[in-house]
């Protein structure tokens, strides 16, 4: 993976999850699988279709984090069912994965990864990312 990150000049933090704990916590069922966490640390979209990524980020960047820790959503920025998912279970069974449905709107699970690339110092956690819009892109190298 280090060779790929270097070759592709990936500038953002890359988590290595060789034990699959974060992968399991987010119920990842395909690769790539995108999850978007808002400024308050809540999962807003679980298993989003990658074609929608730019639009979702643009919407969430317009939101402001209030002192209460809640996100103020400007009118017209609700995401809900507007964002197609890329859920393999839905394609196969017609049903949205029950875990992912419960994950949206809740505080994101812990990032329980083996190691990090492209950051210096201590490991990142969801709390470290509060106030930022975070995209988790689960991908694999085979």
N, CA and C atoms as an extended XYZ file, in Angstrom:
426
Properties=species:S:1:pos:R:3:atomname:S:1:resname:S:1:resid:I:1 pbc="F F F"
N         0.820       -1.183        0.000 N   UNK     1
C         0.000        0.000        0.000 CA  UNK     1
C         0.869        1.254        0.000 C   UNK     1
N         1.973        1.223        0.692 N   UNK     2
C         2.856        2.391        0.756 CA  UNK     2
C         3.305        2.798       -0.645 C   UNK     2
N         3.619        1.824       -1.483 N   UNK     3
C         4.037        2.131       -2.853 CA  UNK     3
C         2.925        2.841       -3.621 C   UNK     3
N         1.710        2.350       -3.466 N   UNK     4
C         0.564        2.952       -4.153 CA  UNK     4
C         0.347        4.389       -3.683 C   UNK     4
N         0.365        4.618       -2.374 N   UNK     5
C         0.150        5.951       -1.815 CA  UNK     5
C         1.230        6.911       -2.311 C   UNK     5
N         2.460        6.445       -2.372 N   UNK     6
C         3.561        7.278       -2.854 CA  UNK     6
C         3.409        7.547       -4.343 C   UNK     6
N         3.159        6.502       -5.114 N   UNK     7
C         3.032        6.639       -6.568 CA  UNK     7
C         1.899        7.582       -6.945 C   UNK     7
N         0.766        7.455       -6.281 N   UNK     8
C        -0.407        8.279       -6.594 CA  UNK     8
C        -0.376        9.641       -5.913 C   UNK     8
N         0.661        9.886       -5.083 N   UNK     9
C         0.835       11.165       -4.382 CA  UNK     9
C        -0.401       11.531       -3.558 C   UNK     9
N        -0.901       10.569       -2.808 N   UNK    10
C        -2.074       10.789       -1.973 CA  UNK    10
C        -1.660       11.654       -0.777 C   UNK    10
N        -2.233       12.860       -0.661 N   UNK    11
C        -1.795       13.797        0.372 CA  UNK    11
C        -2.525       13.680        1.705 C   UNK    11
N        -3.623       12.970        1.745 N   UNK    12
C        -4.440       12.909        2.958 CA  UNK    12
C        -4.095       11.674        3.778 C   UNK    12
N        -4.500       11.654        5.051 N   UNK    13
C        -4.197       10.500        5.912 CA  UNK    13
C        -4.827        9.214        5.377 C   UNK    13
N        -4.064        8.161        5.405 N   UNK    14
C        -4.518        6.847        4.958 CA  UNK    14
C        -4.420        5.893        6.142 C   UNK    14
N        -5.549        5.326        6.513 N   UNK    15
C        -5.581        4.373        7.624 CA  UNK    15
C        -5.363        2.965        7.092 C   UNK    15
N        -4.608        2.195        7.826 N   UNK    16
C        -4.377        0.796        7.470 CA  UNK    16
C        -5.130       -0.049        8.487 C   UNK    16
N        -6.060       -0.854        7.977 N   UNK    17
C        -6.973       -1.616        8.833 CA  UNK    17
C        -6.804       -3.113        8.558 C   UNK    17
N        -5.601       -3.627        8.783 N   UNK    18
C        -5.332       -5.029        8.455 CA  UNK    18
C        -6.151       -6.011        9.278 C   UNK    18
N        -6.601       -5.596       10.456 N   UNK    19
C        -7.412       -6.490       11.291 CA  UNK    19
C        -8.899       -6.366       10.977 C   UNK    19
N        -9.289       -5.389       10.154 N   UNK    20
C       -10.672       -5.248        9.721 CA  UNK    20
C       -11.646       -4.704       10.753 C   UNK    20
N       -11.145       -4.114       11.838 N   UNK    21
C       -12.042       -3.641       12.903 CA  UNK    21
C       -12.873       -2.425       12.481 C   UNK    21
N       -12.257       -1.458       11.824 N   UNK    22
C       -13.018       -0.305       11.353 CA  UNK    22
C       -13.911       -0.713       10.188 C   UNK    22
N       -13.409       -1.563        9.330 N   UNK    23
C       -14.168       -2.122        8.212 CA  UNK    23
C       -15.458       -2.758        8.731 C   UNK    23
N       -15.357       -3.526        9.786 N   UNK    24
C       -16.513       -4.187       10.398 CA  UNK    24
C       -17.444       -3.175       11.073 C   UNK    24
N       -16.879       -2.204       11.783 N   UNK    25
C       -17.693       -1.220       12.497 CA  UNK    25
C       -18.582       -0.414       11.545 C   UNK    25
N       -18.109       -0.198       10.319 N   UNK    26
C       -18.883        0.550        9.332 CA  UNK    26
C       -19.674       -0.357        8.390 C   UNK    26
N       -19.641       -1.666        8.611 N   UNK    27
C       -20.392       -2.638        7.802 CA  UNK    27
C       -20.074       -2.513        6.313 C   UNK    27
N       -18.799       -2.401        6.001 N   UNK    28
C       -18.365       -2.278        4.611 CA  UNK    28
C       -18.645       -3.591        3.891 C   UNK    28
N       -19.304       -3.491        2.724 N   UNK    29
C       -19.649       -4.706        1.986 CA  UNK    29
C       -19.128       -4.725        0.560 C   UNK    29
N       -18.435       -3.667        0.156 N   UNK    30
C       -17.858       -3.630       -1.181 CA  UNK    30
C       -16.725       -2.608       -1.178 C   UNK    30
N       -15.963       -2.578       -2.254 N   UNK    31
C       -14.863       -1.620       -2.360 CA  UNK    31
C       -14.914       -0.961       -3.730 C   UNK    31
N       -14.846        0.335       -3.847 N   UNK    32
C       -14.763        1.260       -2.722 CA  UNK    32
C       -16.130        1.455       -2.058 C   UNK    32
N       -16.126        1.835       -0.806 N   UNK    33
C       -17.320        2.137       -0.029 CA  UNK    33
C       -17.079        3.497        0.618 C   UNK    33
N       -17.927        4.475        0.345 N   UNK    34
C       -17.751        5.824        0.868 CA  UNK    34
C       -18.721        6.103        2.008 C   UNK    34
N       -18.209        6.710        3.071 N   UNK    35
C       -19.003        7.156        4.213 CA  UNK    35
C       -18.638        8.610        4.453 C   UNK    35
N       -19.638        9.438        4.732 N   UNK    36
C       -19.374       10.851        4.950 CA  UNK    36
C       -19.834       11.221        6.357 C   UNK    36
N       -18.925       11.852        7.091 N   UNK    37
C       -19.165       12.254        8.482 CA  UNK    37
C       -19.214       13.774        8.509 C   UNK    37
N       -20.245       14.329        9.161 N   UNK    38
C       -20.384       15.790        9.184 CA  UNK    38
C       -19.513       16.408       10.273 C   UNK    38
N       -19.579       17.719       10.383 N   UNK    39
C       -18.726       18.468       11.312 CA  UNK    39
C       -18.953       18.087       12.780 C   UNK    39
N       -20.123       17.526       13.091 N   UNK    40
C       -20.401       17.144       14.483 CA  UNK    40
C       -19.954       15.715       14.786 C   UNK    40
N       -19.391       15.021       13.791 N   UNK    41
C       -18.919       13.651       14.008 CA  UNK    41
C       -19.981       12.596       13.759 C   UNK    41
N       -21.091       12.983       13.134 N   UNK    42
C       -22.168       12.035       12.846 CA  UNK    42
C       -22.085       11.547       11.402 C   UNK    42
N       -22.375       10.273       11.224 N   UNK    43
C       -22.403        9.698        9.881 CA  UNK    43
C       -23.642       10.244        9.185 C   UNK    43
N       -23.431       10.938        8.086 N   UNK    44
C       -24.572       11.480        7.336 CA  UNK    44
C       -24.945       10.574        6.178 C   UNK    44
N       -23.954        9.953        5.565 N   UNK    45
C       -24.220        9.032        4.459 CA  UNK    45
C       -23.383        7.789        4.681 C   UNK    45
N       -24.046        6.642        4.621 N   UNK    46
C       -23.352        5.361        4.746 CA  UNK    46
C       -23.435        4.650        3.403 C   UNK    46
N       -22.287        4.298        2.861 N   UNK    47
C       -22.208        3.536        1.614 CA  UNK    47
C       -22.767        4.313        0.434 C   UNK    47
N       -22.220        5.474        0.206 N   UNK    48
C       -22.671        6.357       -0.861 CA  UNK    48
C       -22.074        5.953       -2.200 C   UNK    48
N       -22.841        6.149       -3.269 N   UNK    49
C       -22.326        5.953       -4.621 CA  UNK    49
C       -21.293        7.043       -4.887 C   UNK    49
N       -20.129        6.673       -5.412 N   UNK    50
C       -19.041        7.649       -5.530 CA  UNK    50
C       -19.344        8.791       -6.491 C   UNK    50
N       -20.287        8.626       -7.397 N   UNK    51
C       -20.640        9.703       -8.318 CA  UNK    51
C       -21.257       10.891       -7.577 C   UNK    51
N       -21.758       10.680       -6.363 N   UNK    52
C       -22.411       11.734       -5.594 CA  UNK    52
C       -21.470       12.440       -4.624 C   UNK    52
N       -20.233       11.998       -4.528 N   UNK    53
C       -19.318       12.487       -3.509 CA  UNK    53
C       -19.132       14.002       -3.529 C   UNK    53
N       -18.836       14.584       -4.675 N   UNK    54
C       -18.590       16.025       -4.746 CA  UNK    54
C       -19.812       16.820       -4.287 C   UNK    54
N       -20.997       16.407       -4.710 N   UNK    55
C       -22.224       17.118       -4.347 CA  UNK    55
C       -22.474       17.062       -2.845 C   UNK    55
N       -22.274       15.897       -2.247 N   UNK    56
C       -22.493       15.732       -0.809 CA  UNK    56
C       -21.504       16.581       -0.017 C   UNK    56
N       -20.243       16.561       -0.410 N   UNK    57
C       -19.234       17.375        0.272 CA  UNK    57
C       -19.594       18.857        0.173 C   UNK    57
N       -19.999       19.297       -0.990 N   UNK    58
C       -20.386       20.696       -1.174 CA  UNK    58
C       -21.524       21.084       -0.230 C   UNK    58
N       -22.522       20.227       -0.104 N   UNK    59
C       -23.655       20.493        0.790 CA  UNK    59
C       -23.185       20.558        2.241 C   UNK    59
N       -22.389       19.581        2.662 N   UNK    60
C       -21.966       19.533        4.064 CA  UNK    60
C       -21.007       20.660        4.418 C   UNK    60
N       -20.228       21.127        3.475 N   UNK    61
C       -19.333       22.250        3.751 CA  UNK    61
C       -20.099       23.548        3.997 C   UNK    61
N       -21.337       23.632        3.523 N   UNK    62
C       -22.165       24.823        3.764 CA  UNK    62
C       -22.721       24.836        5.183 C   UNK    62
N       -22.749       23.689        5.822 N   UNK    63
C       -23.280       23.606        7.176 CA  UNK    63
C       -22.269       24.155        8.178 C   UNK    63
N       -22.781       24.710        9.267 N   UNK    64
C       -21.925       25.261       10.306 CA  UNK    64
C       -22.085       24.459       11.589 C   UNK    64
N       -21.001       24.279       12.326 N   UNK    65
C       -21.039       23.598       13.617 CA  UNK    65
C       -21.331       24.641       14.683 C   UNK    65
N       -22.432       24.458       15.399 N   UNK    66
C       -22.811       25.398       16.451 CA  UNK    66
C       -22.039       25.091       17.727 C   UNK    66
N       -22.037       26.023       18.667 N   UNK    67
C       -21.335       25.832       19.938 CA  UNK    67
C       -21.868       24.641       20.719 C   UNK    67
N       -23.102       24.265       20.463 N   UNK    68
C       -23.710       23.126       21.155 CA  UNK    68
C       -23.197       21.796       20.627 C   UNK    68
N       -22.416       21.846       19.545 N   UNK    69
C       -21.937       20.612       18.934 CA  UNK    69
C       -22.886       20.078       17.881 C   UNK    69
N       -23.987       20.775       17.654 N   UNK    70
C       -24.949       20.376       16.629 CA  UNK    70
C       -24.631       21.087       15.322 C   UNK    70
N       -25.024       20.483       14.223 N   UNK    71
C       -24.797       21.083       12.918 CA  UNK    71
C       -26.043       21.852       12.503 C   UNK    71
N       -25.834       23.105       12.093 N   UNK    72
C       -26.933       23.907       11.560 CA  UNK    72
C       -27.003       23.637       10.070 C   UNK    72
N       -28.155       23.152        9.635 N   UNK    73
C       -28.335       22.819        8.226 CA  UNK    73
C       -29.089       23.936        7.519 C   UNK    73
N       -28.415       24.654        6.621 N   UNK    74
C       -29.124       25.677        5.853 CA  UNK    74
C       -30.237       25.034        5.036 C   UNK    74
N       -31.268       25.787        4.764 N   UNK    75
C       -32.396       25.270        4.003 CA  UNK    75
C       -31.912       24.692        2.678 C   UNK    75
N       -32.454       23.551        2.332 N   UNK    76
C       -32.099       22.905        1.074 CA  UNK    76
C       -30.866       22.026        1.149 C   UNK    76
N       -30.311       21.805        2.346 N   UNK    77
C       -29.109       20.972        2.446 CA  UNK    77
C       -29.390       19.602        3.045 C   UNK    77
N       -30.657       19.264        3.246 N   UNK    78
C       -30.960       17.946        3.782 CA  UNK    78
C       -30.560       16.904        2.732 C   UNK    78
N       -29.956       15.835        3.165 N   UNK    79
C       -29.498       14.817        2.221 CA  UNK    79
C       -30.509       13.689        2.076 C   UNK    79
N       -30.807       13.037        3.187 N   UNK    80
C       -31.808       11.974        3.192 CA  UNK    80
C       -31.707       11.016        2.028 C   UNK    80
N       -32.833       10.761        1.400 N   UNK    81
C       -32.895        9.798        0.304 CA  UNK    81
C       -32.435       10.375       -1.025 C   UNK    81
N       -31.966       11.624       -1.034 N   UNK    82
C       -31.502       12.229       -2.288 CA  UNK    82
C       -30.221       11.588       -2.801 C   UNK    82
N       -29.473       10.948       -1.919 N   UNK    83
C       -28.154       10.441       -2.291 CA  UNK    83
C       -28.232        8.942       -2.534 C   UNK    83
N       -27.998        8.526       -3.778 N   UNK    84
C       -28.019        7.089       -4.057 CA  UNK    84
C       -26.902        6.377       -3.303 C   UNK    84
N       -27.198        5.171       -2.841 N   UNK    85
C       -26.162        4.382       -2.187 CA  UNK    85
C       -25.578        3.394       -3.180 C   UNK    85
N       -24.498        2.812       -2.782 N   UNK    86
C       -23.814        1.832       -3.606 CA  UNK    86
C       -23.823        0.506       -2.852 C   UNK    86
N       -24.917        0.218       -2.188 N   UNK    87
C       -25.005       -0.918       -1.285 CA  UNK    87
C       -25.226       -2.222       -2.045 C   UNK    87
N       -24.274       -3.129       -1.927 N   UNK    88
C       -24.361       -4.419       -2.603 CA  UNK    88
C       -25.581       -5.199       -2.122 C   UNK    88
N       -25.875       -5.123       -0.812 N   UNK    89
C       -27.046       -5.834       -0.292 CA  UNK    89
C       -28.321       -5.354       -0.962 C   UNK    89
N       -28.435       -4.055       -1.193 N   UNK    90
C       -29.643       -3.521       -1.814 CA  UNK    90
C       -29.772       -4.060       -3.235 C   UNK    90
N       -28.656       -4.113       -3.950 N   UNK    91
C       -28.696       -4.639       -5.311 CA  UNK    91
C       -29.141       -6.098       -5.334 C   UNK    91
N       -28.680       -6.875       -4.366 N   UNK    92
C       -28.981       -8.311       -4.347 CA  UNK    92
C       -30.350       -8.631       -3.766 C   UNK    92
N       -30.771       -7.887       -2.742 N   UNK    93
C       -31.985       -8.267       -2.022 CA  UNK    93
C       -33.096       -7.224       -2.090 C   UNK    93
N       -32.769       -6.014       -2.546 N   UNK    94
C       -33.761       -4.947       -2.553 CA  UNK    94
C       -33.898       -4.268       -1.201 C   UNK    94
N       -33.129       -4.708       -0.193 N   UNK    95
C       -33.204       -4.134        1.142 CA  UNK    95
C       -31.891       -3.433        1.483 C   UNK    95
N       -32.025       -2.314        2.168 N   UNK    96
C       -30.849       -1.583        2.632 CA  UNK    96
C       -30.292       -2.316        3.838 C   UNK    96
N       -28.985       -2.460        3.930 N   UNK    97
C       -28.379       -3.134        5.069 CA  UNK    97
C       -28.838       -2.512        6.375 C   UNK    97
N       -29.423       -3.275        7.287 N   UNK    98
C       -29.998       -2.715        8.506 CA  UNK    98
C       -28.979       -1.972        9.368 C   UNK    98
N       -27.736       -2.415        9.382 N   UNK    99
C       -26.741       -1.724       10.193 CA  UNK    99
C       -26.468       -0.332        9.644 C   UNK    99
N       -26.344       -0.230        8.340 N   UNK   100
C       -26.055        1.067        7.729 CA  UNK   100
C       -27.202        2.039        7.957 C   UNK   100
N       -28.424        1.530        7.909 N   UNK   101
C       -29.583        2.377        8.171 CA  UNK   101
C       -29.519        2.939        9.591 C   UNK   101
N       -29.104        2.126       10.547 N   UNK   102
C       -28.988        2.580       11.930 CA  UNK   102
C       -27.765        3.472       12.126 C   UNK   102
N       -26.760        3.354       11.289 N   UNK   103
C       -25.531        4.127       11.417 CA  UNK   103
C       -25.735        5.589       11.027 C   UNK   103
N       -26.536        5.849       10.000 N   UNK   104
C       -26.742        7.219        9.535 CA  UNK   104
C       -27.425        8.049       10.619 C   UNK   104
N       -26.864        9.233       10.874 N   UNK   105
C       -27.403       10.136       11.880 CA  UNK   105
C       -26.804        9.928       13.262 C   UNK   105
N       -26.002        8.920       13.414 N   UNK   106
C       -25.393        8.618       14.716 CA  UNK   106
C       -23.909        8.998       14.703 C   UNK   106
N       -23.344        9.117       15.898 N   UNK   107
C       -21.913        9.388       16.009 CA  UNK   107
C       -21.151        8.254       15.332 C   UNK   107
N       -20.151        8.623       14.562 N   UNK   108
C       -19.373        7.635       13.818 CA  UNK   108
C       -18.644        6.684       14.764 C   UNK   108
N       -18.568        5.408       14.384 N   UNK   109
C       -17.800        4.459       15.200 CA  UNK   109
C       -16.323        4.877       15.277 C   UNK   109
N       -15.636        4.347       16.241 N   UNK   110
C       -14.205        4.633       16.406 CA  UNK   110
C       -13.417        4.140       15.202 C   UNK   110
N       -12.342        4.842       14.904 N   UNK   111
C       -11.413        4.407       13.867 CA  UNK   111
C       -10.400        3.480       14.528 C   UNK   111
N       -10.637        2.190       14.442 N   UNK   112
C        -9.770        1.213       15.100 CA  UNK   112
C        -8.863        0.588       14.046 C   UNK   112
N        -7.835        1.328       13.691 N   UNK   113
C        -6.958        0.912       12.606 CA  UNK   113
C        -5.609        0.441       13.133 C   UNK   113
N        -4.893       -0.267       12.274 N   UNK   114
C        -3.596       -0.816       12.628 CA  UNK   114
C        -2.513        0.251       12.603 C   UNK   114
N        -2.568        1.131       11.596 N   UNK   115
C        -1.534        2.152       11.439 CA  UNK   115
C        -2.053        3.257       10.526 C   UNK   115
N        -1.273        4.337       10.426 N   UNK   116
C        -1.613        5.469        9.585 CA  UNK   116
C        -0.445        5.789        8.661 C   UNK   116
N        -0.763        6.306        7.489 N   UNK   117
C         0.248        6.803        6.562 CA  UNK   117
C        -0.043        8.277        6.294 C   UNK   117
N         0.986        9.012        5.945 N   UNK   118
C         0.887       10.421        5.547 CA  UNK   118
C         0.526       11.371        6.667 C   UNK   118
N         0.715       10.975        7.916 N   UNK   119
C         0.550       11.919        9.018 CA  UNK   119
C         1.711       11.717        9.972 C   UNK   119
N         2.081       12.795       10.626 N   UNK   120
C         3.135       12.665       11.626 CA  UNK   120
C         2.501       12.820       12.997 C   UNK   120
N         3.108       12.270       13.985 N   UNK   121
C         2.575       12.394       15.338 CA  UNK   121
C         1.625       11.273       15.682 C   UNK   121
N         0.631       11.588       16.505 N   UNK   122
C        -0.259       10.567       17.037 CA  UNK   122
C        -1.331       10.161       16.037 C   UNK   122
N        -1.967        9.050       16.346 N   UNK   123
C        -3.048        8.532       15.509 CA  UNK   123
C        -4.250        9.469       15.544 C   UNK   123
N        -5.019        9.453       14.485 N   UNK   124
C        -6.244       10.241       14.423 CA  UNK   124
C        -7.418        9.459       15.002 C   UNK   124
N        -8.369       10.189       15.556 N   UNK   125
C        -9.617        9.574       15.993 CA  UNK   125
C       -10.756       10.426       15.447 C   UNK   125
N       -11.974        9.943       15.563 N   UNK   126
C       -13.124       10.725       15.122 CA  UNK   126
C       -13.155       12.065       15.862 C   UNK   126
N       -12.842       12.064       17.157 N   UNK   127
C       -12.842       13.298       17.943 CA  UNK   127
C       -11.838       14.315       17.386 C   UNK   127
N       -10.687       13.840       16.880 N   UNK   128
C        -9.685       14.736       16.302 CA  UNK   128
C       -10.207       15.444       15.061 C   UNK   128
N       -11.187       14.860       14.436 N   UNK   129
C       -11.697       15.383       13.170 CA  UNK   129
C       -12.953       16.236       13.350 C   UNK   129
N       -13.374       16.440       14.602 N   UNK   130
C       -14.576       17.227       14.855 CA  UNK   130
C       -14.421       18.615       14.262 C   UNK   130
N       -15.488       19.095       13.672 N   UNK   131
C       -15.465       20.401       13.031 CA  UNK   131
C       -15.109       20.325       11.558 C   UNK   131
N       -14.764       19.136       11.093 N   UNK   132
C       -14.402       18.939        9.694 CA  UNK   132
C       -15.379       17.973        9.046 C   UNK   132
N       -15.561       18.131        7.752 N   UNK   133
C       -16.304       17.136        6.981 CA  UNK   133
C       -15.298       16.059        6.619 C   UNK   133
N       -15.639       14.811        6.923 N   UNK   134
C       -14.702       13.700        6.728 CA  UNK   134
C       -15.288       12.697        5.739 C   UNK   134
N       -14.481       12.292        4.788 N   UNK   135
C       -14.865       11.240        3.859 CA  UNK   135
C       -14.020       10.018        4.173 C   UNK   135
N       -14.688        8.915        4.474 N   UNK   136
C       -13.986        7.645        4.631 CA  UNK   136
C       -14.208        6.857        3.355 C   UNK   136
N       -13.126        6.504        2.711 N   UNK   137
C       -13.187        5.732        1.478 CA  UNK   137
C       -12.524        4.396        1.770 C   UNK   137
N       -13.328        3.363        1.917 N   UNK   138
C       -12.787        2.028        2.162 CA  UNK   138
C       -12.445        1.406        0.820 C   UNK   138
N       -11.168        1.140        0.625 N   UNK   139
C       -10.740        0.478       -0.598 CA  UNK   139
C        -9.731       -0.585       -0.229 C   UNK   139
N        -9.458       -1.434       -1.152 N   UNK   140
C        -8.581       -2.559       -0.851 CA  UNK   140
C        -7.529       -2.716       -1.938 C   UNK   140
N        -6.436       -3.328       -1.550 N   UNK   141
C        -5.440       -3.753       -2.522 CA  UNK   141
C        -5.390       -5.268       -2.423 C   UNK   141
N        -5.458       -5.915       -3.504 N   UNK   142
C        -5.520       -7.387       -3.480 CA  UNK   142
C        -4.196       -7.970       -3.930 C   UNK   142
